[in-house]
Amino acid sequence: MLIIFLFINLLFGSALMGDFKLIKQNAPPARPAISVGTQLENGGSESGQIRLIVWKGALEIFKNNFLLGSGVETFAQTYYQYRPKEHNYTSEWDFLYNKAHNEYLNYLATTGLVGFLSYLAIILIFIVYSIWYIVYGKKEIQNTKYKILNTSLLASYMSYLIQNIFGFSVVIIAVFFYLFPGFAFLVADSIKEVNASKRLSSIRYLLYATLYRRQLYSYIFLGFIFLTAAYLIYSLNLMYRADIHFAKGSQALEQENPGRAYNELLEAVEQNPIEPVYRSYLSLSAATAASGLLGEDKKIAEELKDVALFEAELILKTYPQNVSYLRNAISTYFALSALDPKYLNQALDVVNRAIKLAPTDPKLLVNKAIVLEEIGKKKEVEEAYKFAINLKPDYAEAHFGLAYFYEKQKDKENAIKEYKEVLKIVPGHPEALQKVGELEKNNAGK
C-alpha cells in the first residue's frame, strides 16, 4: 500500500500539497469568487480561548453537582446556568454547547465524581493490564505477534485519550473506547468460555432448549424478530420523513411564512409526536400565524391560538429547564399578545425563568426589555438593556434597542449616543446612520 501511494504521488504529484496533475488537468475553469478567509482572519475568536472559557464553565457545573453531576448528556442545558460572562466576548457567544470540548471535564460535569472515577478506572485498568501483558506475558515466539498487536492497540488507545483532552467522542470513537480493550483481552487469551448449560438458570435453560430443539417455536421466534425489525424500519422511515417536514417548516418560519411553517411542522409532529423540538416550533408557528390572521379570519386565528397554547404549555411542563424551549415559548406568548395583551405577562414570566437558568445570556435580557416595553414598565426597560450591555458591551442589538427606547422617550442626547455606539460596533449600520442623521438634524433645527 505504501509503495502504491508513493508511486502515485511521484507520477502524478502530491494530492496532499495541492499539485495533483490529474485534478489540474480535469479541473473546471477558474471563476471569480468572494474571498471570505478563515474565522481567525475574519476576526473570530481563537479556538483555544473559547475552550478555556467552556472548561471553566464545566468546572463550575462540577463544583455545584459534585457527587453525581448534572446528569448524563445534560451539558447543553446546564452550561447556560454556569456559563462564564467572558463567553460573551467571543465570536461564538450565542452558540449552543452540548459538550465541554474535553471528554474528562464532560464526564466530571455531567456524571460527577462517581462517573468520572468509573471512567478513569476503565482506562487505568486497561493501560496497566496491557503494559503487564507486553512486559511479562508469555515468551513463546508465536505470542510475539499478539504482543505487537496489543502494543498497537494500546498506542491507538493512548492517542484517543490525548485527543479527548481537546475534543469529545463522536459515535465511532466512543465505540473504540470499548472495542480496543476487548480486542486486547481477546488476543491475550484473557477471556474464558462459559458453559451455558451449567450457568444458566432453569428458566433460561428451558427457553434455550425450547427455541433450539423445537422447529415450530424457532419459526415463531424468527417471525417475532422479523416483525420487530419491520416495525423498527417503519418507525425509522417516519422519523426521517418527520425530519424533512421539520426542516421545511423551520425554514419557512425563518422566511416569515408562518402558514406554510405550521402545515409542515404539524406533519412533523403527527409523524413523530414524541419529539419535543417539533412541538416547540409548532407552537411558535401557530402563534405567529394566529397573529397574522387576526384581522382576516378570527375563527382560524382562535384555533391556531389554542394549538399554540396547548403545545407551549405541554413543552414548558415537560421540559421546564430547557433554555431553548423557553426561548421559543417567549416568542410564542409575545406573538399571541397581538390577540390578547394578557399573554405579555406570561411572556415576562417565561423570560424571567429563562434568565434564572441562563443568567449571563444578554439575548434573554433584550427579550425581557422588549416585553417590558410593551407592558409599559419604562424604568425596568432601561435597566434590562443596560444589564445586557454590561454582559456584552459590543452587543449592537442591545445598544440599538436602548437608543430606540431613548428616542421614544424624547431623550435625544442619549439616543444619539447609543446609535453612535451601534456604528462603532457595526460601521455603516444603515438604520443607525439614518437615525443619527435625523436626530442631529432635528437638534440643529432647534
QUIQUI-V728579 format. One record per residue. N is the residue number from 1. SS is DSSP state (@ for helix, = for strand, . for the rest). PHI is phi in whole degrees, 0 to 359 (none if undefined). D_FIRST is the distance of its C-alpha to the first C-alpha in whole Angstrom. Layout:
n=N ss=SS phi=PHI d_first=D_FIRST
n=N ss=SS phi=PHI d_first=D_FIRST
This chain:
n=1 ss=. phi=none d_first=0
n=2 ss=@ phi=295 d_first=4
n=3 ss=@ phi=298 d_first=5
n=4 ss=@ phi=298 d_first=5
n=5 ss=@ phi=299 d_first=6
n=6 ss=@ phi=295 d_first=9
n=7 ss=@ phi=299 d_first=10
n=8 ss=@ phi=298 d_first=11
n=9 ss=@ phi=293 d_first=12
n=10 ss=@ phi=290 d_first=14
n=11 ss=@ phi=281 d_first=15
n=12 ss=@ phi=250 d_first=16
n=13 ss=. phi=95 d_first=17
n=14 ss=. phi=266 d_first=16
n=15 ss=. phi=291 d_first=16
n=16 ss=. phi=291 d_first=17
n=17 ss=. phi=268 d_first=20
n=18 ss=. phi=83 d_first=21
n=19 ss=. phi=241 d_first=21
n=20 ss=. phi=288 d_first=19
n=21 ss=@ phi=295 d_first=21
n=22 ss=@ phi=296 d_first=20
n=23 ss=@ phi=293 d_first=21
n=24 ss=@ phi=295 d_first=24
n=25 ss=@ phi=293 d_first=25
n=26 ss=@ phi=258 d_first=26
n=27 ss=. phi=286 d_first=27
n=28 ss=. phi=291 d_first=31
n=29 ss=. phi=299 d_first=33
n=30 ss=. phi=293 d_first=34
n=31 ss=. phi=241 d_first=37
n=32 ss=. phi=297 d_first=39
n=33 ss=. phi=223 d_first=38
n=34 ss=. phi=274 d_first=40
n=35 ss=. phi=276 d_first=38
n=36 ss=. phi=254 d_first=38
n=37 ss=. phi=71 d_first=36
n=38 ss=. phi=274 d_first=35
n=39 ss=. phi=299 d_first=37
n=40 ss=. phi=294 d_first=37
n=41 ss=. phi=294 d_first=38
n=42 ss=. phi=270 d_first=41
n=43 ss=. phi=92 d_first=42
n=44 ss=. phi=289 d_first=40
n=45 ss=. phi=289 d_first=41
n=46 ss=. phi=292 d_first=38
n=47 ss=@ phi=301 d_first=36
n=48 ss=@ phi=298 d_first=37
n=49 ss=@ phi=298 d_first=40
n=50 ss=@ phi=296 d_first=40
n=51 ss=@ phi=300 d_first=38
n=52 ss=@ phi=300 d_first=41
n=53 ss=@ phi=291 d_first=44
n=54 ss=@ phi=296 d_first=42
n=55 ss=@ phi=298 d_first=41
n=56 ss=@ phi=299 d_first=45
n=57 ss=@ phi=295 d_first=46
n=58 ss=@ phi=298 d_first=44
n=59 ss=@ phi=295 d_first=46
n=60 ss=@ phi=294 d_first=49
n=61 ss=@ phi=299 d_first=48
n=62 ss=@ phi=297 d_first=48
n=63 ss=@ phi=300 d_first=51
n=64 ss=@ phi=267 d_first=53
n=65 ss=. phi=222 d_first=51
n=66 ss=. phi=298 d_first=51
n=67 ss=. phi=278 d_first=50
n=68 ss=. phi=248 d_first=49
n=69 ss=. phi=75 d_first=47
n=70 ss=. phi=279 d_first=48
n=71 ss=. phi=121 d_first=46
n=72 ss=. phi=300 d_first=43
n=73 ss=. phi=58 d_first=41
n=74 ss=. phi=248 d_first=44
n=75 ss=@ phi=301 d_first=43
n=76 ss=@ phi=301 d_first=43
n=77 ss=@ phi=280 d_first=47
n=78 ss=@ phi=284 d_first=48
n=79 ss=@ phi=301 d_first=46
n=80 ss=@ phi=306 d_first=49
n=81 ss=@ phi=290 d_first=52
n=82 ss=@ phi=245 d_first=50
n=83 ss=. phi=295 d_first=49
n=84 ss=. phi=297 d_first=50
n=85 ss=@ phi=301 d_first=52
n=86 ss=@ phi=299 d_first=49
n=87 ss=@ phi=298 d_first=47
n=88 ss=@ phi=291 d_first=49
n=89 ss=@ phi=267 d_first=48
n=90 ss=. phi=259 d_first=45
n=91 ss=. phi=286 d_first=43
n=92 ss=. phi=250 d_first=42
n=93 ss=. phi=295 d_first=46
n=94 ss=. phi=252 d_first=46
n=95 ss=. phi=279 d_first=42
n=96 ss=. phi=269 d_first=42
n=97 ss=. phi=257 d_first=40
n=98 ss=. phi=261 d_first=40
n=99 ss=. phi=219 d_first=38
n=100 ss=. phi=276 d_first=38
n=101 ss=. phi=57 d_first=35
n=102 ss=. phi=197 d_first=35
n=103 ss=@ phi=301 d_first=34
n=104 ss=@ phi=291 d_first=36
n=105 ss=@ phi=293 d_first=39
n=106 ss=@ phi=296 d_first=39
n=107 ss=@ phi=296 d_first=39
n=108 ss=@ phi=299 d_first=42
n=109 ss=@ phi=287 d_first=44
n=110 ss=@ phi=267 d_first=43
n=111 ss=@ phi=240 d_first=44
n=112 ss=@ phi=68 d_first=46
n=113 ss=@ phi=295 d_first=46
n=114 ss=@ phi=298 d_first=46
n=115 ss=@ phi=293 d_first=42
n=116 ss=@ phi=295 d_first=41
n=117 ss=@ phi=293 d_first=42
n=118 ss=@ phi=295 d_first=40
n=119 ss=@ phi=298 d_first=37
n=120 ss=@ phi=296 d_first=37
n=121 ss=@ phi=298 d_first=38
n=122 ss=@ phi=301 d_first=35
n=123 ss=@ phi=297 d_first=33
n=124 ss=@ phi=294 d_first=35
n=125 ss=@ phi=299 d_first=35
n=126 ss=@ phi=293 d_first=31
n=127 ss=@ phi=298 d_first=31
n=128 ss=@ phi=297 d_first=33
n=129 ss=@ phi=298 d_first=33
n=130 ss=@ phi=297 d_first=29
n=131 ss=@ phi=297 d_first=30
n=132 ss=@ phi=299 d_first=33
n=133 ss=@ phi=294 d_first=30
n=134 ss=@ phi=295 d_first=28
n=135 ss=@ phi=275 d_first=31
n=136 ss=@ phi=247 d_first=33
n=137 ss=. phi=294 d_first=32
n=138 ss=. phi=303 d_first=32
n=139 ss=. phi=262 d_first=31
n=140 ss=. phi=298 d_first=30
n=141 ss=@ phi=298 d_first=27
n=142 ss=@ phi=293 d_first=26
n=143 ss=@ phi=271 d_first=26
n=144 ss=@ phi=299 d_first=24
n=145 ss=@ phi=297 d_first=21
n=146 ss=@ phi=287 d_first=22
n=147 ss=@ phi=294 d_first=24
n=148 ss=@ phi=297 d_first=20
n=149 ss=@ phi=297 d_first=19
n=150 ss=@ phi=296 d_first=23
n=151 ss=@ phi=297 d_first=22
n=152 ss=@ phi=295 d_first=19
n=153 ss=@ phi=296 d_first=21
n=154 ss=@ phi=295 d_first=24
n=155 ss=@ phi=297 d_first=22
n=156 ss=@ phi=297 d_first=20
n=157 ss=@ phi=297 d_first=24
n=158 ss=@ phi=295 d_first=25
n=159 ss=@ phi=296 d_first=23
n=160 ss=@ phi=297 d_first=24
n=161 ss=@ phi=294 d_first=28
n=162 ss=@ phi=290 d_first=28
n=163 ss=@ phi=293 d_first=27
n=164 ss=. phi=289 d_first=30
n=165 ss=. phi=292 d_first=32
n=166 ss=. phi=247 d_first=32
n=167 ss=. phi=219 d_first=31
n=168 ss=. phi=212 d_first=31
n=169 ss=. phi=283 d_first=29
n=170 ss=. phi=279 d_first=28
n=171 ss=@ phi=304 d_first=28
n=172 ss=@ phi=291 d_first=24
n=173 ss=@ phi=293 d_first=25
n=174 ss=@ phi=297 d_first=28
n=175 ss=@ phi=293 d_first=27
n=176 ss=@ phi=300 d_first=24
n=177 ss=@ phi=304 d_first=27
n=178 ss=@ phi=260 d_first=29
n=179 ss=@ phi=291 d_first=25
n=180 ss=@ phi=301 d_first=24
n=181 ss=@ phi=299 d_first=27
n=182 ss=@ phi=299 d_first=28
n=183 ss=@ phi=300 d_first=24
n=184 ss=@ phi=296 d_first=25
n=185 ss=@ phi=294 d_first=29
n=186 ss=@ phi=293 d_first=28
n=187 ss=@ phi=289 d_first=25
n=188 ss=. phi=275 d_first=28
n=189 ss=. phi=60 d_first=31
n=190 ss=. phi=261 d_first=33
n=191 ss=. phi=254 d_first=34
n=192 ss=. phi=269 d_first=37
n=193 ss=. phi=288 d_first=37
n=194 ss=. phi=254 d_first=40
n=195 ss=. phi=281 d_first=43
n=196 ss=@ phi=297 d_first=44
n=197 ss=@ phi=296 d_first=47
n=198 ss=@ phi=271 d_first=49
n=199 ss=@ phi=270 d_first=47
n=200 ss=. phi=290 d_first=48
n=201 ss=. phi=292 d_first=51
n=202 ss=@ phi=298 d_first=54
n=203 ss=@ phi=293 d_first=53
n=204 ss=@ phi=298 d_first=49
n=205 ss=@ phi=295 d_first=50
n=206 ss=@ phi=297 d_first=52
n=207 ss=@ phi=297 d_first=50
n=208 ss=@ phi=300 d_first=47
n=209 ss=@ phi=293 d_first=49
n=210 ss=@ phi=293 d_first=51
n=211 ss=@ phi=291 d_first=48
n=212 ss=@ phi=268 d_first=46
n=213 ss=@ phi=256 d_first=49
n=214 ss=. phi=243 d_first=51
n=215 ss=@ phi=296 d_first=49
n=216 ss=@ phi=298 d_first=51
n=217 ss=@ phi=295 d_first=50
n=218 ss=@ phi=295 d_first=47
n=219 ss=@ phi=294 d_first=47
n=220 ss=@ phi=299 d_first=49
n=221 ss=@ phi=297 d_first=46
n=222 ss=@ phi=295 d_first=43
n=223 ss=@ phi=297 d_first=46
n=224 ss=@ phi=297 d_first=46
n=225 ss=@ phi=297 d_first=42
n=226 ss=@ phi=297 d_first=42
n=227 ss=@ phi=296 d_first=45
n=228 ss=@ phi=298 d_first=43
n=229 ss=@ phi=297 d_first=40
n=230 ss=@ phi=297 d_first=42
n=231 ss=@ phi=296 d_first=44
n=232 ss=@ phi=295 d_first=41
n=233 ss=@ phi=296 d_first=39
n=234 ss=@ phi=298 d_first=42
n=235 ss=@ phi=296 d_first=43
n=236 ss=@ phi=297 d_first=39
n=237 ss=@ phi=296 d_first=40
n=238 ss=@ phi=297 d_first=43
n=239 ss=@ phi=297 d_first=42
n=240 ss=@ phi=296 d_first=39
n=241 ss=@ phi=294 d_first=42
n=242 ss=@ phi=298 d_first=44
n=243 ss=@ phi=297 d_first=42
n=244 ss=@ phi=296 d_first=42
n=245 ss=@ phi=298 d_first=46
n=246 ss=@ phi=296 d_first=45
n=247 ss=@ phi=299 d_first=43
n=248 ss=@ phi=293 d_first=46
n=249 ss=@ phi=293 d_first=48
n=250 ss=@ phi=293 d_first=47
n=251 ss=@ phi=293 d_first=46
n=252 ss=@ phi=296 d_first=50
n=253 ss=@ phi=295 d_first=52
n=254 ss=@ phi=295 d_first=50
n=255 ss=. phi=274 d_first=51
n=256 ss=. phi=58 d_first=55
n=257 ss=. phi=238 d_first=55
n=258 ss=@ phi=296 d_first=56
n=259 ss=@ phi=297 d_first=57
n=260 ss=@ phi=295 d_first=54
n=261 ss=@ phi=301 d_first=52
n=262 ss=@ phi=298 d_first=55
n=263 ss=@ phi=299 d_first=54
n=264 ss=@ phi=293 d_first=50
n=265 ss=@ phi=290 d_first=51
n=266 ss=@ phi=296 d_first=53
n=267 ss=@ phi=298 d_first=51
n=268 ss=@ phi=298 d_first=48
n=269 ss=@ phi=293 d_first=51
n=270 ss=@ phi=295 d_first=52
n=271 ss=@ phi=275 d_first=48
n=272 ss=. phi=216 d_first=47
n=273 ss=. phi=289 d_first=50
n=274 ss=. phi=268 d_first=49
n=275 ss=. phi=272 d_first=47
n=276 ss=@ phi=292 d_first=49
n=277 ss=@ phi=300 d_first=47
n=278 ss=@ phi=298 d_first=49
n=279 ss=@ phi=293 d_first=52
n=280 ss=@ phi=298 d_first=52
n=281 ss=@ phi=286 d_first=51
n=282 ss=@ phi=297 d_first=54
n=283 ss=@ phi=301 d_first=57
n=284 ss=@ phi=295 d_first=56
n=285 ss=@ phi=293 d_first=56
n=286 ss=@ phi=295 d_first=59
n=287 ss=@ phi=295 d_first=61
n=288 ss=@ phi=295 d_first=60
n=289 ss=@ phi=294 d_first=61
n=290 ss=@ phi=298 d_first=64
n=291 ss=@ phi=294 d_first=65
n=292 ss=@ phi=286 d_first=64
n=293 ss=. phi=266 d_first=66
n=294 ss=. phi=306 d_first=69
n=295 ss=. phi=271 d_first=72
n=296 ss=. phi=250 d_first=71
n=297 ss=. phi=220 d_first=70
n=298 ss=@ phi=293 d_first=72
n=299 ss=@ phi=296 d_first=71
n=300 ss=@ phi=293 d_first=67
n=301 ss=@ phi=299 d_first=67
n=302 ss=@ phi=294 d_first=69
n=303 ss=@ phi=297 d_first=66
n=304 ss=@ phi=294 d_first=63
n=305 ss=@ phi=298 d_first=65
n=306 ss=@ phi=297 d_first=65
n=307 ss=@ phi=297 d_first=62
n=308 ss=@ phi=300 d_first=61
n=309 ss=@ phi=294 d_first=63
n=310 ss=@ phi=299 d_first=62
n=311 ss=@ phi=293 d_first=58
n=312 ss=@ phi=296 d_first=58
n=313 ss=@ phi=294 d_first=61
n=314 ss=@ phi=297 d_first=58
n=315 ss=@ phi=294 d_first=55
n=316 ss=@ phi=295 d_first=57
n=317 ss=@ phi=286 d_first=59
n=318 ss=@ phi=279 d_first=55
n=319 ss=. phi=232 d_first=53
n=320 ss=. phi=289 d_first=56
n=321 ss=. phi=243 d_first=54
n=322 ss=. phi=268 d_first=51
n=323 ss=@ phi=298 d_first=51
n=324 ss=@ phi=298 d_first=49
n=325 ss=@ phi=288 d_first=52
n=326 ss=@ phi=296 d_first=55
n=327 ss=@ phi=300 d_first=54
n=328 ss=@ phi=297 d_first=54
n=329 ss=@ phi=295 d_first=57
n=330 ss=@ phi=301 d_first=59
n=331 ss=@ phi=296 d_first=58
n=332 ss=@ phi=297 d_first=59
n=333 ss=@ phi=294 d_first=63
n=334 ss=@ phi=294 d_first=63
n=335 ss=@ phi=294 d_first=63
n=336 ss=@ phi=290 d_first=65
n=337 ss=. phi=295 d_first=68
n=338 ss=. phi=292 d_first=68
n=339 ss=. phi=274 d_first=70
n=340 ss=. phi=207 d_first=72
n=341 ss=. phi=300 d_first=72
n=342 ss=. phi=297 d_first=72
n=343 ss=@ phi=287 d_first=68
n=344 ss=@ phi=296 d_first=68
n=345 ss=@ phi=295 d_first=69
n=346 ss=@ phi=292 d_first=66
n=347 ss=@ phi=298 d_first=64
n=348 ss=@ phi=295 d_first=65
n=349 ss=@ phi=298 d_first=65
n=350 ss=@ phi=292 d_first=61
n=351 ss=@ phi=293 d_first=60
n=352 ss=@ phi=293 d_first=62
n=353 ss=@ phi=297 d_first=60
n=354 ss=@ phi=294 d_first=57
n=355 ss=@ phi=295 d_first=58
n=356 ss=@ phi=297 d_first=58
n=357 ss=@ phi=277 d_first=55
n=358 ss=. phi=224 d_first=53
n=359 ss=. phi=291 d_first=56
n=360 ss=. phi=254 d_first=54
n=361 ss=. phi=267 d_first=53
n=362 ss=@ phi=291 d_first=55
n=363 ss=@ phi=298 d_first=54
n=364 ss=@ phi=295 d_first=56
n=365 ss=@ phi=290 d_first=59
n=366 ss=@ phi=294 d_first=59
n=367 ss=@ phi=299 d_first=59
n=368 ss=@ phi=297 d_first=62
n=369 ss=@ phi=300 d_first=64
n=370 ss=@ phi=296 d_first=64
n=371 ss=@ phi=295 d_first=65
n=372 ss=@ phi=299 d_first=68
n=373 ss=@ phi=295 d_first=69
n=374 ss=@ phi=293 d_first=70
n=375 ss=@ phi=288 d_first=72
n=376 ss=. phi=106 d_first=74
n=377 ss=. phi=270 d_first=73
n=378 ss=@ phi=294 d_first=73
n=379 ss=@ phi=297 d_first=73
n=380 ss=@ phi=289 d_first=70
n=381 ss=@ phi=299 d_first=68
n=382 ss=@ phi=300 d_first=68
n=383 ss=@ phi=296 d_first=67
n=384 ss=@ phi=295 d_first=64
n=385 ss=@ phi=297 d_first=63
n=386 ss=@ phi=293 d_first=64
n=387 ss=@ phi=293 d_first=62
n=388 ss=@ phi=297 d_first=59
n=389 ss=@ phi=292 d_first=59
n=390 ss=@ phi=296 d_first=59
n=391 ss=@ phi=288 d_first=56
n=392 ss=. phi=218 d_first=54
n=393 ss=. phi=300 d_first=56
n=394 ss=. phi=261 d_first=54
n=395 ss=. phi=275 d_first=54
n=396 ss=@ phi=299 d_first=56
n=397 ss=@ phi=298 d_first=57
n=398 ss=@ phi=292 d_first=59
n=399 ss=@ phi=297 d_first=61
n=400 ss=@ phi=294 d_first=61
n=401 ss=@ phi=299 d_first=63
n=402 ss=@ phi=293 d_first=65
n=403 ss=@ phi=298 d_first=66
n=404 ss=@ phi=294 d_first=67
n=405 ss=@ phi=296 d_first=69
n=406 ss=@ phi=299 d_first=71
n=407 ss=@ phi=299 d_first=71
n=408 ss=@ phi=291 d_first=73
n=409 ss=. phi=273 d_first=75
n=410 ss=. phi=67 d_first=76
n=411 ss=. phi=265 d_first=75
n=412 ss=@ phi=293 d_first=74
n=413 ss=@ phi=297 d_first=73
n=414 ss=@ phi=291 d_first=71
n=415 ss=@ phi=297 d_first=69
n=416 ss=@ phi=299 d_first=69
n=417 ss=@ phi=301 d_first=67
n=418 ss=@ phi=288 d_first=65
n=419 ss=@ phi=297 d_first=64
n=420 ss=@ phi=291 d_first=63
n=421 ss=@ phi=295 d_first=61
n=422 ss=@ phi=299 d_first=59
n=423 ss=@ phi=292 d_first=59
n=424 ss=@ phi=292 d_first=57
n=425 ss=@ phi=281 d_first=55
n=426 ss=. phi=236 d_first=54
n=427 ss=. phi=303 d_first=55
n=428 ss=. phi=84 d_first=57
n=429 ss=. phi=304 d_first=57
n=430 ss=@ phi=299 d_first=59
n=431 ss=@ phi=292 d_first=61
n=432 ss=@ phi=295 d_first=62
n=433 ss=@ phi=301 d_first=63
n=434 ss=@ phi=297 d_first=65
n=435 ss=@ phi=295 d_first=67
n=436 ss=@ phi=298 d_first=68
n=437 ss=@ phi=300 d_first=69
n=438 ss=@ phi=295 d_first=71
n=439 ss=@ phi=292 d_first=73
n=440 ss=@ phi=293 d_first=73
n=441 ss=@ phi=295 d_first=75
n=442 ss=@ phi=295 d_first=77
n=443 ss=@ phi=296 d_first=78
n=444 ss=@ phi=294 d_first=79
n=445 ss=@ phi=296 d_first=81
n=446 ss=. phi=281 d_first=83
